[in-house]
Amino acid sequence: MLDGYVPICYSLNAGLEGILARAKNEPSDAWLRMPLGSLLWTFMAQHIRCVESFYGGKFNLRVAIPSHSSTRGGLRHLDAVIDTVRDFSAEWASGALHKNEASKAEMRRAQIVPGLFTASPAVKGQRILLFDDTFTTGGTMASAAYALRQAGASSVVGLSFGRQLRADWKDSREFVASLADRKLEIDKCVVHGGRQADPFSFVFHQPG
Ligand SMILES: [Zn+2]
């Protein structure tokens, strides 16, 4: 369902998730949306062409995964992050995806939940860049990609601030060890860096 996935950085042992959770849930920390918006804008300004060429062509639509209307009083957290950068929101197709229910823990496991999102007919035939804040098992992003493909999107590539990794997860232990001395270098993306876009292969359960 996802044709590819690119993390802006890796988040080790909950380093990035803590900042994201504060930006989302603590009104007094809402200012954290500004550096996050700036990070996303900077990464895209420098590297979206690299990602497009790696995955076979220009993206026609950029879609941020929406929050459910019952979550945080209906605030769409990622739109709020994008809105901190002037004129940036015009580059994103808000309304292309609708979230039908609030995520529950079991939905975040590595599986596609077919009814979790509904996509607008406007996505038909489009090459889509799909953005979410974090990527843990990939279940949320895969469910969103599923809805987009069902509505006729021709390709969906995921992007997130961070891919969550933990040293005590068996399948990521070796990779986490290899990251120990690596700094965030915003002028390098996974494509520039000459690394494979993601070192893990994903196994998503297809809906039956
Ligand atoms: Zn690059």
Residues whose N, C-alpha, C, O or C-beta is under 5 A from the ligand:
A	BS01	ZN	Q46 H47 C50 K188 C189 V191 H192
